[in-house]
Amino acid sequence: MVTGFCAILVAVITQCSQTANSKAASSAGSKIKIDRATYRADVSHSCLATGKVDELCNDKLTCSVLADNNLCGDPMFETSKTLIVEYSCGDIGKLEQAAEGQKVYLRCK
């Protein structure tokens, strides 16, 4: 029989293990759901790329998207940009980003 501090420690470890297993199970087999995608030079110069990224990646297990002006135009000429993608795998939220000319890689597994 476990008592005192050890009993509390066992209970905490068990709870952490159950929570981790629950989260893994809730994302296992889930597919990509795009929440928001922004192609931006800075805070005031950006465009929403959600529709295009959703079209390319929604309901897939893996996907890659090139960060370039074909997503939603050029939010600011002659300035480097970043593609920021917020997405979900089941109830697990994720965020990936890539510099202009690079690919962002999304994965639910």
C-alpha positions in Angstrom: 0.0 0.0 0.0 1.3 3.5 -1.0 0.9 6.2 1.6 1.6 9.9 2.2 3.8 11.7 -0.2 4.2 8.6 -2.4 0.5 8.2 -2.8 0.2 11.8 -4.0 3.1 11.4 -6.4 1.5 8.2 -7.8 -1.8 10.0 -8.3 -0.2 12.9 -10.1 1.9 10.7 -12.4 -1.2 8.6 -13.2 -3.2 11.8 -13.9 -0.5 13.1 -16.2 -0.2 9.8 -18.0 -4.0 9.7 -18.5 -4.1 13.3 -19.8 -1.2 12.7 -22.2 -2.9 9.5 -23.5 -6.2 11.3 -23.9 -4.6 14.1 -25.9 -2.8 11.7 -28.1 -6.0 9.8 -28.7 -7.9 12.9 -29.6 -5.4 13.9 -32.3 -4.7 10.4 -33.6 -6.2 9.9 -37.0 -7.3 13.6 -37.1 -6.9 15.6 -40.3 -5.7 19.1 -40.8 -8.2 21.9 -40.2 -7.0 25.3 -41.1 -8.0 27.9 -38.6 -6.1 31.0 -40.0 -3.3 31.7 -42.4 -1.7 35.1 -42.8 1.0 36.2 -45.2 2.6 39.2 -43.8 5.5 41.7 -44.0 4.6 43.3 -40.7 1.6 43.8 -38.5 0.0 46.5 -40.7 1.0 44.9 -44.1 -0.6 41.5 -44.4 -3.2 39.5 -46.3 -5.3 36.6 -45.3 -4.3 33.3 -47.0 -6.7 31.2 -45.1 -8.8 30.3 -48.2 -5.9 29.2 -50.3 -4.1 27.2 -47.6 -7.5 25.6 -46.6 -8.0 24.6 -50.3 -4.5 23.0 -50.4 -4.4 21.3 -47.0 -7.8 20.9 -45.3 -8.7 17.2 -44.5 -5.2 15.9 -45.2 -2.8 14.2 -42.8 0.2 16.2 -44.2 0.6 19.2 -46.4 3.2 21.7 -47.5 2.6 25.2 -48.7 5.1 27.5 -50.4 5.2 31.0 -48.8 4.9 33.3 -51.8 2.8 36.1 -53.4 0.5 33.5 -55.1 -1.3 32.9 -51.8 -3.0 36.3 -51.6 -0.9 38.9 -53.4 2.0 41.0 -52.2 1.2 42.8 -49.0 4.3 45.0 -49.2 6.6 45.3 -52.2 10.4 44.7 -51.9 10.0 43.5 -48.3 10.5 40.0 -46.9 7.3 38.2 -45.8 6.3 35.3 -43.6 3.5 32.8 -43.9 1.9 32.0 -40.5 -0.5 29.1 -40.4 -2.7 28.3 -37.4 -4.3 24.8 -37.7 -5.8 22.0 -35.6 -5.5 18.3 -35.5 -8.6 17.2 -33.6 -8.6 19.4 -30.6 -4.9 20.1 -30.6 -4.0 23.6 -31.9 -0.7 24.0 -33.9 1.2 26.9 -35.5 3.8 26.8 -38.2 5.5 29.5 -40.1 7.9 29.9 -43.1 9.8 32.8 -44.6 9.0 33.9 -48.1 10.3 31.3 -50.7 10.3 28.5 -48.1 7.6 25.9 -47.4 5.5 25.5 -44.3 4.9 21.9 -43.3 1.7 20.9 -41.6 1.1 17.5 -40.1 -1.5 15.6 -38.2 -0.5 12.0 -37.2 
